[in-house]
């Protein structure tokens, strides 16, 4: 049973808000082997493929990559793995606003790409610093409030911050 102390207080005027006409849940994108998927860095959230009334793809599904410098290093033919390797794709085209991927591994029933799942680029030499500018800014806060920081990295030891 929910703790009444943790409930949102009712508005004093007795009004309630009901969201109508839109869905506030994060998008889950279902992909199948052979599907196209756009990888972008424009900051827009992921979106399912747009289909015409006959089910033909008008625009492929889209997912965002939080690190724009990754797309500058991709090459046609590079593999991209999504969600800890559950979904495998290959770069088939590079575009000004991202890359077009073809899904190669998604299992016979397809797979769902949920929000905030990781992207892995095993064929792409990223040569990126192990910590982003945001990571470094966050560390300023962390060192004042934590005793220890874990730093897992698959980068060479020479790229680790001393």
C-alpha positions as CSV (number, residue, x, y, z in Angstrom):
1,X,0.0,0.0,0.0
2,X,1.3,3.4,-0.9
3,X,2.4,5.7,1.9
4,X,-0.1,8.6,2.0
5,X,2.8,11.0,3.0
6,X,4.4,10.4,-0.4
7,X,1.3,11.3,-2.4
8,X,1.1,14.4,-4.5
9,X,-1.2,17.0,-2.7
10,X,-4.5,17.6,-4.3
11,X,-5.0,21.1,-5.7
12,X,-6.8,23.3,-3.2
13,X,-9.4,24.4,-5.7
14,X,-10.4,20.8,-6.3
15,X,-9.3,20.8,-10.0
16,X,-7.5,17.9,-11.4
17,X,-5.3,17.7,-14.5
18,X,-5.9,15.0,-17.1
19,X,-3.6,14.7,-20.0
20,X,-5.5,14.2,-23.2
21,X,-4.5,13.9,-26.8
22,X,-0.9,13.0,-26.3
23,X,1.1,10.2,-24.9
24,X,3.9,11.2,-22.4
25,X,5.6,7.8,-22.3
26,X,9.0,7.5,-23.9
27,X,9.0,6.0,-27.4
28,X,10.0,2.3,-27.8
29,X,11.2,1.6,-31.3
30,X,10.7,-1.9,-32.7
31,X,13.2,-3.0,-35.4
32,X,13.6,-6.1,-37.5
33,X,16.5,-7.4,-39.5
34,X,16.6,-5.5,-42.8
35,X,15.1,-2.3,-41.4
36,X,16.7,1.0,-41.8
37,X,17.5,3.2,-38.8
38,X,18.7,6.8,-38.8
39,X,21.4,7.7,-36.2
40,X,21.4,11.4,-35.5
41,X,22.9,13.9,-33.1
42,X,20.3,16.6,-33.5
43,X,19.1,16.1,-29.9
44,X,15.6,15.0,-30.9
45,X,14.3,12.0,-29.1
46,X,14.0,8.6,-30.9
47,X,11.0,8.0,-33.2
48,X,9.4,5.0,-34.7
49,X,9.4,4.6,-38.5
50,X,6.7,6.5,-40.3
51,X,4.5,4.3,-42.5
52,X,2.0,5.0,-45.2
53,X,-1.5,3.5,-45.0
54,X,-0.2,0.4,-46.8
55,X,2.6,-0.2,-44.3
56,X,5.4,1.0,-46.5
57,X,8.2,3.0,-44.8
58,X,8.1,6.7,-45.5
59,X,10.8,7.5,-43.1
60,X,13.0,5.1,-41.1
61,X,13.0,5.0,-37.3
62,X,15.4,7.4,-35.7
63,X,17.6,7.2,-32.6
64,X,19.9,9.9,-31.2
65,X,23.6,9.6,-30.4
66,X,24.5,11.9,-27.4
67,X,28.1,12.4,-28.6
68,X,28.1,14.2,-32.0
69,X,31.9,13.6,-32.6
70,X,31.1,9.8,-33.0
71,X,29.3,10.5,-36.3
72,X,32.2,12.4,-37.7
73,X,34.3,9.2,-37.3
74,X,31.9,6.7,-38.7
75,X,32.6,5.1,-42.1
76,X,30.3,3.2,-44.4
77,X,30.6,-0.5,-43.4
78,X,31.2,0.1,-39.7
79,X,29.2,-1.9,-37.3
80,X,27.0,-0.4,-34.6
81,X,25.7,-2.4,-31.7
82,X,22.7,-1.2,-29.6
83,X,21.6,-2.1,-26.1
84,X,24.6,-4.3,-25.1
85,X,24.7,-6.1,-28.4
86,X,21.1,-7.1,-28.5
87,X,20.7,-5.3,-31.8
88,X,23.4,-5.1,-34.5
89,X,23.5,-2.7,-37.5
90,X,25.9,-1.6,-40.2
91,X,26.4,1.9,-41.6
92,X,25.2,2.1,-45.2
93,X,25.3,5.8,-45.7
94,X,26.6,9.0,-44.1
95,X,24.5,12.1,-44.2
96,X,25.0,15.7,-43.0
97,X,22.8,15.1,-40.0
98,X,23.8,11.6,-39.2
99,X,24.2,8.0,-40.5
100,X,21.8,5.5,-42.1
101,X,22.1,2.0,-40.6
102,X,20.7,-1.3,-41.8
103,X,19.7,-3.7,-39.0
104,X,21.5,-7.0,-39.3
105,X,20.9,-8.7,-36.0
106,X,17.5,-8.4,-34.2
107,X,16.3,-11.9,-33.9
108,X,13.3,-13.5,-35.7
109,X,10.8,-11.5,-33.6
110,X,12.6,-8.2,-33.8
111,X,13.8,-6.2,-30.9
112,X,12.7,-3.0,-29.2
113,X,15.1,-0.1,-28.7
114,X,14.1,1.6,-25.4
115,X,15.2,5.1,-24.4
116,X,18.8,5.7,-23.1
117,X,20.2,2.4,-24.4
118,X,23.9,2.3,-25.1
119,X,25.6,2.5,-28.5
120,X,28.8,0.6,-29.3
121,X,31.1,1.3,-32.3
122,X,33.6,-1.6,-32.4
123,X,34.9,-0.9,-35.9
124,X,35.3,2.8,-35.4
125,X,38.5,4.4,-34.1
126,X,36.8,7.1,-31.9
127,X,39.9,8.7,-30.4
128,X,37.7,10.6,-28.0
129,X,38.7,11.7,-24.5
130,X,37.4,9.3,-21.9
131,X,35.6,12.1,-20.0
132,X,33.3,14.6,-21.7
133,X,33.1,18.2,-20.7
134,X,29.9,17.4,-18.8
135,X,31.7,14.5,-17.0
136,X,34.5,16.8,-15.9
137,X,31.9,19.4,-14.7
138,X,30.0,16.7,-12.8
139,X,33.3,15.5,-11.2
140,X,33.7,19.0,-9.6
141,X,30.5,18.3,-7.7
142,X,31.3,14.6,-7.0
143,X,34.7,15.2,-5.4
144,X,33.0,17.5,-2.9
145,X,30.4,14.9,-1.9
146,X,31.8,11.4,-2.5
147,X,34.6,9.4,-1.1
148,X,35.4,7.4,-4.3
149,X,34.6,7.5,-8.0
150,X,34.5,4.4,-10.2
151,X,35.9,4.9,-13.7
152,X,35.4,1.9,-16.0
153,X,37.1,2.4,-19.3
154,X,37.9,0.4,-22.4
155,X,40.3,3.1,-23.6
156,X,44.1,2.6,-23.4
157,X,45.6,3.5,-20.0
158,X,47.3,6.5,-21.7
159,X,44.0,8.2,-22.1
160,X,43.0,8.0,-18.4
161,X,43.0,11.2,-16.4
162,X,45.7,11.1,-13.7
